[in-house]
Structures are given as structure tokens and as C-alpha cells.
Amino acid sequence: MAVLVGKIASVRVGATAVAEIGTLTLSGFTREALESTSFGDDIKEYTFGVGDGGEISFSGNYDPTDTNGQNLVESACLNASLFTGGNLRFYINNTTYLSVDTGGTILITKCKAISFDKSGIGTIEFSGRASGKSMTVINP
């Protein structure tokens, strides 16, 4: 049985790791099911609608000095800049990662979500959406 250990995962902008990230969630691809039932049908019928590339969220320890990682992702959010296919990567081991297919984009829709607790380390959270394409596993 092949399993992957979370401690080897990472979030990267190109080849540069976003510092201090410890949690990553990709919601996965979904496709709408549109009801197509008509008068006289006894059981509901459905047909496929459009797909949704999914939601993305990642969080970890806040590092304001990470100019090529956390600050770069934050800048994309604040300036409504898109990450194009392969620029924002979600690694599941040292070489294999998920990113949007060519032609797709990732929109970072939430940033600056910083939290501090008197007895803990400051944290930061980002979230976004895959647009135009779904996430694909890339194994170079």
C-alpha cells in the first residue's frame, strides 16, 4: 500500500517554497447536476452542467519576512493577479505536485488572515479557487 506523509508536502510559487505552511486542502473537482425532470416523470432525472475546478486553502506560521512566498501570494490577492498554470504548486512529495492545467488560473481570494494567541505562534491563512481548468497531478 502506497501512502504519502504530510510532512513532505509543500506549497511553492514556481520552485520557491512558501515558508512555514503546515496545512493544505484542495477541495477537488465537482460538476453540477442539473435537474431535467419533466411533467409525467416519476423519478427525478439529471444532466451534467458545468464543472468547478475547486477551492484551495493553505495555512501555517506567519512569516512577514518571506518576500518570495507569503508576501508574494498576499500581493497576488491584493492586486487581483492570477497564478497561471503551474506557477502556484501544491507538492505532495519532493517531485509530484498539483496545479491547474495549462490555460487555467488560480485566484487567491483570501489573504491577510493573521491570528495571534497569547500563548501561541502567529498564524496566516490563504484561500482561493481554480478557474477555467481543474487541478492536475504533475509528475515530472
N, C-alpha and C positions, 0 to 999 in steps of 0.2 A: 504494500500500500504506500503510495507516494503522498506525503504531506508537506506542507510548507510552514515554516516557523515565522511568526510575525516579526521577530527581532531583525530579520534580514530585509524587510520591506523598507521602502523609502519613497519620498516624493521629490522629484527633480525638475528643474527648469533646464531643459537640454541635458547636459551632463552634470550640472551643479545641483547638489542636494539642498533642499530647503531645510535649514538647521532645526534641530530639536523637535521634529514631528514624531508623534508616538501613536497616533490613531488615524486610520484611513478607512473610509467607507465609500464604496461605489454601489449605487442602488440597483444598477442593472438596466437592461433594455426592457421596455414594455411596449405593447401595441394595443391601441384602443380596440374594444369590441363594441361595435355599433349595432343597436337593435334594429332588425329588419323585419320584425313580425308584422303581419297584415291581418285585416279582418278575416275571421274564419279559422285562423291558426289556433291549434290547441296548446302548442308548446312554443315558447319564445324562440325566435331564430336570430342569429347574429352574423355579421360580416366584419371583416377586418377594416379598421380605419388606419390612421397614421401612427407611426412609431415615435417613441420618445427615447432619446439616447441615454437619459438617466441623470440622476443627481450625484454630486461629488461632495464629500466633506472630509476635511483633514484638520487635525489639531495637535497641539503639543505645547512645549515650554516656550514662552515668549522670549525672543532674542532680537532686540531692536538694532543690534549691530550686524545682523545678517542681511547685508545690502543686496546680495545676488540671489537670495531665496525669499525669506518672509517679506522683506520690503519690496521686492520685485513683484511678487504676487499681489501685495496690497496696492501697488501702483497700478497694476492692470485693472483691479477692481475700481479704484477711484477714478481712473481715466477712461473707463469703458473700453479698454483694449482687449483684444481677443488673443487667446493662445491657439495657434493653428495646429493642424495635425502633427503630433509628435513633439511639440515644444514643451508641453506640460505632461510629465510622465509619472506613472504610479507603478513603481517597481514591486514585484512580488518575490524576487530573489535578486542575485547580483547581475543578471543579464536580461531577464524577461520582465517586460513591463506592459501596462495597459495605457492606451492613449486613444484619441479619436482617430478614425480613418482619415485618409487624405481627403481634403475637401470639407472636413468638419472643423468645428471650433469648440473651445471650452470658454465659457463666460464665467468669470469669478463674480458672483453676485453678493457675497458677504465677506467683509474683512473688518479689521479693527475691532473684532470681538475679543477683547482682552479682559482677563479676570485675575484678580489677586485675592488671596486669603491671608489673614494674619499669620497663619501657621503653615503656609504652603508656598509653592513656586508659582510665579505668574504664568498664565496660560494664554494661548491665542487660538482662534478658530477661523477657518475659511470654509466657504462652500460655493458651489457653482453648478453649472449644467453643461452637459454635452449637447451640441447643437448641430443639426444637419447630418450627422453620422453617429453611429453607436461606438462605444468603446471596443477596442480590438486588442487581443493579446499579440504582442510583438516579441518574437524570439529570434534575435539576430544570429 
